[in-house]
Amino acid sequence: MAYKMETKCICGDGKNDGGHPFGAIAAPIFQTATFSHPGIGKSTGYDYTRAGNPTRAELEQVVTSMEGALDTVACASGMAAVGLCLELFEPGSHFVCSEDLYGGSVRIFETVGKARGLTFSYVNTSREDLTEQAINERTKALYIETPSNPTMEVTDLAAMRRIADQHHLLLIVDNTFLSPYLQNPISFGADMVLHSGTKFLSGHNDTLAGFLSVAREEFVKPLRYLYKTVGSGLSPFDSYLVLRGIKTLAVRVERQQSNAGIIAGWLQKHRKIKQVYYVGLPEHPGYEVNQKQARGAGSMISFRTDTEETARTLLERVKLISFAESLGGVESLLTYPMLQTHGDVPVQIREKLGITADFLRMSVGIEHVDDLLADLEQALA
Ligand SMILES: Cc1ncc(COP(=O)(O)O)c(C=O)c1O
């Protein structure tokens, strides 16, 4: 029987039911680098932690089940997962990407990726015509974030699959912003899904993690081979932390989302806020597409203040909310994309995207919404 998402958060597809030594309910942390062999040519199923570890395997099984994938590798960070994904492509491969990807993804594409002979075009993938126009004879994949980071553009995943089929491309989706609780790109035809597990999946701002899930059999073996070769695996202890975090993903995301809806509405009415970008607002241009492909709008809000000074003062005055990078955790964070997440994106590209000095991003946590509103109110006064 296929479990519902809330249950998958607890035990994936249930493969580990009753499987822990001594009946332990929580996953034991197998803090070991290596495993002894019962005999020559025999294995317990685990030989060396770089290649595989039981705590990590349980986590990978949970994420595989939540994303509806065939296999998932758990990596030391989201960027390690992005790097591993690039390693799967031959030099000369070209990618058509969402134009406002996470800045770290652009950085790895333009440095490590380029040095390996990969090339990248960045377009507004919420526009199918622009996406198609960017495809050339070397294009191998579409690389999408939806909603995008930080301007919340929504890309139609089913439309991307149609384009990918017409041009024999792979569809790769970074699903960090909504988490598998709210969106499953594989069910819309994605071939690979990435996560910064540092965000909603771990959920407590206490560890880095990343995931690369694949939905095609042909990638399972090459990915596992690369993973053990490159050595990008998540440690057993961090695997335990993320596994523990995922157990409450459903309840956290529900609370975060309900807080975010209230805060987005409040910000819209504030005299010092010029524009609010939240995919849960019916006037958001991507509202309908997001509703079609996701089970909610999530808890990421970007907004534009009336002046740069308001943005800076807000960042300095918040007390309960922290001025910090990252997102998806139980604590609410305010980020200055221009200086933080997108600081390495060339200024002319940033400005074209609207990532300017008056532009802020908020990751809404699970605090009481009245306290969050009171903090915003005093900081904007
Ligand atoms: C959408 C997205 N993808 C990937 C990453 C990279 O993840 P990590 O910071 O875990 O390396 C981030 C980090 O902010 C992100 O927001």
The ligand as an SDF file (V2000), in Angstrom:
LIG
                    3D

 16 16  0  0  0  0  0  0  0  0999 V2000
   17.4010   26.4410   -4.2390 C   0  0  0  0  0  0  0  0  0  0  0  0
   18.7190   26.0500   -3.6450 C   0  0  0  0  0  0  0  0  0  0  0  0
   19.4290   25.0550   -4.2160 N   0  0  0  0  0  0  0  0  0  0  0  0
   20.6240   24.6710   -3.7070 C   0  0  0  0  0  0  0  0  0  0  0  0
   21.1740   25.3030   -2.6140 C   0  0  0  0  0  0  0  0  0  0  0  0
   22.5210   24.8610   -2.0820 C   0  0  0  0  0  0  0  0  0  0  0  0
   22.3500   24.1370   -0.9130 O   0  0  0  0  0  0  0  0  0  0  0  0
   23.4180   24.0670    0.3160 P   0  0  0  0  0  0  0  0  0  0  0  0
   23.4690   25.4300    0.9200 O   0  0  0  0  0  0  0  0  0  0  0  0
   22.8180   23.0280    1.2010 O   0  0  0  0  0  0  0  0  0  0  0  0
   24.7190   23.6570   -0.2620 O   0  0  0  0  0  0  0  0  0  0  0  0
   20.4710   26.3370   -1.9900 C   0  0  0  0  0  0  0  0  0  0  0  0
   21.0390   27.0200   -0.8050 C   0  0  0  0  0  0  0  0  0  0  0  0
   20.5700   28.0570   -0.3900 O   0  0  0  0  0  0  0  0  0  0  0  0
   19.2100   26.7240   -2.5210 C   0  0  0  0  0  0  0  0  0  0  0  0
   18.4990   27.7140   -1.9770 O   0  0  0  0  0  0  0  0  0  0  0  0
  1  2  1  0
  2  3  1  0
  2 15  2  0
  3  4  2  0
  4  5  1  0
  5  6  1  0
  5 12  2  0
  6  7  1  0
  7  8  1  0
  8  9  2  0
  8 10  1  0
  8 11  1  0
 12 13  1  0
 12 15  1  0
 13 14  2  0
 15 16  1  0
M  END
$$$$
